[in-house]
Structures are given as C-alpha cells and as structure tokens.
Amino acid sequence: VIAGQSGEEIVKEFQIRGVEVLLICGKVGESGSELADEVLICDLSLTDSIVDKIENYSRYLFLGTGHNLAINIARICAQKELEVNFDTEIAKLFKSKLKTHRFVSQLGYKTPLLHVINGSDDNFSPKIFPVILKSEEDSYKTEMVGSVREFMEVRDRILDSNSVVVVENYISGFEVTIPVKAAINKIEACRVSLSMERI
C-alpha cells in the first residue's frame, strides 16, 4: 500500500479482511505506519528498490494517493504484470489538471477553471479573491490565495517548479473525497470515511 494521508484507514480495511500490509511511506510517521505489518520508509523516487520490495512481498499494489511518484511506481508495477488497483494510463490523464478540466467540460459540466498562466510574461491577475492556484501536474502544492501579492508569490513559485499555473475560482463549502470501487459497468461508493485530522 502507498497511501499518504489515508494510510491508516486503508491499512485497517485490509487487516479487517485478514490481509497483511506492507505500507510504503515517503517519510517517518505517515498515517498507518503504526498499524501496518511491515513499513518501508524511503524516498519515493527510488523506484527500482521500491518495486523490488513490492515484488518480493506481494503481487498486488494498492494506491490510496494521487502523488506523481506513487503513480510512477504503480505504472512500473503494472508493466511488470503486478496487479494495481487502477488503470495507470487513466490516472495519468486525470493528474493533468487541464486535461481533466477539458474532459469534464466536454461532458457538459461547469468547472472552476479561470485562467492558465504559461509564463511570467502573462500579466493576468484575478478581479475577485480568493482564488485557487495549482500546478498542472502536482509539481507544487495547491494553494488558496487572498490578495494580489500572495497571487504573484505563489504564481512565481509554481512557474519555478517548471509548471504552468492553473487558476481556479474559489468555490465555498466543504471539499469531499469519496473513495469508490469500480469495475466494468459498476461503480460502488465505499462506506469508509477518511480522517481529516491530519489534513
């Protein structure tokens, strides 16, 4: 399992079902590390050693995170014919914020996309704050900003991470993540809620 913040809940669910869990963590103290049967703590860019460890432990990899490095590990595992809990090519599509916005728009749904900044010569500045700034493929964390000064600082940090900047309108309310199990012609919502205490 590579799970990030949802590790504890995912490890518990596997253990309830009698499944031993190797939890792979990018840092000490990640969620679920105190519960897992075995824990590997390492830099997630060390793909060869991580994939070797997974192959020696199991034929299955469960990803509970959308982190780029974790998705890359899953892609390599799938190429080695290990079973992964999702299609890594589809995950690659949805890791791209712009492709996701376009795809959702083509389905007829509104998205919060406001503007895309391709370089520091783009002088766009929002008229209304707060807004959300994202890197196109998660090379920099998502941030909500409330002023022109903050906007310019975060915009520049994202551009420095070699990414375009995706600017979204802020939508008030609660953000909800619903884990699902999917198979051909069947999608089922999981009845497990993620703990939001560490988020």
HELIX and SHEET records of a PDB file:
HELIX    1   1 GLY A    4  SER A    6  5                                   3    
HELIX    2   2 GLY A    7  ILE A   16  1                                  10    
HELIX    3   3 THR A   47  TYR A   57  1                                  11    
HELIX    4   4 ASN A   68  GLN A   79  1                                  12    
HELIX    5   5 THR A   88  LYS A   95  1                                   8    
HELIX    6   6 LYS A   97  GLN A  106  1                                  10    
HELIX    7   7 VAL A  148  ASP A  160  1                                  13    
SHEET    1   A 2 LEU A  22  CYS A  25  0                                        
SHEET    2   A 2 GLU A  38  ILE A  41  1                                        
SHEET    1   B 2 TYR A  60  LEU A  61  0                                        
SHEET    2   B 2 GLU A  83  VAL A  84  1                                        
SHEET    1   C 4 LEU A 113  ILE A 117  0                                        
SHEET    2   C 4 VAL A 165  ASN A 169 -1                                        
SHEET    3   C 4 VAL A 131  SER A 135 -1                                        
SHEET    4   C 4 GLU A 143  VAL A 145 -1                                        
SHEET    1   D 2 VAL A 180  ALA A 183  0                                        
SHEET    2   D 2 LYS A 186  ALA A 189 -1                                        
END                                                                             
